Amino acid sequence: MSILDKIENLQKKPEPVRKKILFISMAVIFFIVIVVWISIFKISLRPKGQNQADYAPFMVFKNLVKEGFDASAAGIKEVMEKIKQVISNQ
């Protein structure tokens, strides 16, 4: 049975049953998100000396985001300096 067949079967069910399935699926997804969030939070609370290899992918992602913001900030500063130069030259 493919997922399209399951969706069609779900569409044929009465509205109260569909709402119940929606509520249950939202609760399960919410639970999964909370569990992932808590596990990441626990990793960030570890002391610096403990197994940094355990969460190296998160550190890589953090560094990528930080570098992106730093590059954006540097670009904005450069543009502002050029604007100030153009204004001061007029």
C-alpha positions as CSV (number, residue, x, y, z in Angstrom):
1,M,0.0,0.0,0.0
2,S,1.6,3.3,-1.1
3,I,1.3,6.5,0.8
4,L,-1.1,7.9,-1.8
5,D,-3.5,5.0,-1.1
6,K,-3.2,5.8,2.6
7,I,-4.0,9.5,2.0
8,E,-7.0,8.5,-0.1
9,N,-8.3,6.2,2.7
10,L,-7.8,9.0,5.2
11,Q,-9.7,11.4,3.0
12,K,-12.7,9.0,2.9
13,K,-12.9,8.8,6.7
14,P,-15.3,11.1,8.7
15,E,-14.2,14.4,9.9
16,P,-13.9,13.6,13.6
17,V,-11.6,10.6,12.8
18,R,-9.5,12.8,10.6
19,K,-9.2,15.4,13.4
20,K,-8.2,12.7,15.8
21,I,-5.5,11.5,13.5
22,L,-4.3,15.0,12.9
23,F,-4.1,15.7,16.7
24,I,-2.2,12.4,17.3
25,S,0.3,13.0,14.4
26,M,0.9,16.6,15.6
27,A,1.5,15.3,19.2
28,V,4.0,12.7,17.9
29,I,5.9,15.3,15.8
30,F,5.9,17.8,18.6
31,F,7.3,15.1,20.9
32,I,10.1,14.3,18.4
33,V,11.0,18.0,18.1
34,I,11.2,18.4,21.8
35,V,13.3,15.3,22.3
36,V,15.8,16.5,19.6
37,W,15.8,20.0,21.1
38,I,16.5,18.6,24.6
39,S,19.3,16.4,23.3
40,I,21.0,19.3,21.6
41,F,20.6,21.4,24.7
42,K,22.3,18.7,26.8
43,I,25.2,18.6,24.3
44,S,25.7,22.4,24.6
45,L,25.8,22.2,28.4
46,R,28.8,19.8,28.5
47,P,32.1,21.1,29.7
48,K,34.6,22.0,27.1
49,G,36.9,19.1,27.9
50,Q,34.4,16.3,27.3
51,N,34.4,14.5,23.9
52,Q,34.1,17.4,21.5
53,A,34.0,14.8,18.7
54,D,30.5,13.8,19.9
55,Y,29.0,17.0,18.6
56,A,31.5,18.1,16.0
57,P,28.8,18.3,13.3
58,F,26.9,20.8,15.4
59,M,30.1,22.9,15.9
60,V,30.7,22.8,12.1
61,F,27.2,24.1,11.5
62,K,27.5,26.8,14.2
63,N,30.8,27.9,12.7
64,L,29.3,28.1,9.2
65,V,26.4,30.2,10.4
66,K,28.8,32.4,12.4
67,E,31.1,32.9,9.4
68,G,28.1,33.8,7.2
69,F,27.0,36.5,9.7
70,D,30.5,37.8,10.1
71,A,30.9,38.1,6.3
72,S,27.5,39.8,6.1
73,A,28.5,42.2,8.8
74,A,31.8,42.9,7.2
75,G,30.1,43.6,3.9
76,I,27.6,46.0,5.5
77,K,30.4,47.8,7.3
78,E,32.3,48.2,4.0
79,V,29.3,49.5,2.2
80,M,28.6,52.0,5.0
81,E,32.2,53.2,4.8
82,K,31.9,53.7,1.1
83,I,28.7,55.6,1.5
84,K,30.4,57.9,4.1
85,Q,33.2,58.5,1.7
86,V,30.9,59.4,-1.2
87,I,28.9,61.7,1.1
88,S,32.1,63.4,2.5
89,N,33.4,63.9,-1.1
90,Q,30.3,65.8,-2.2
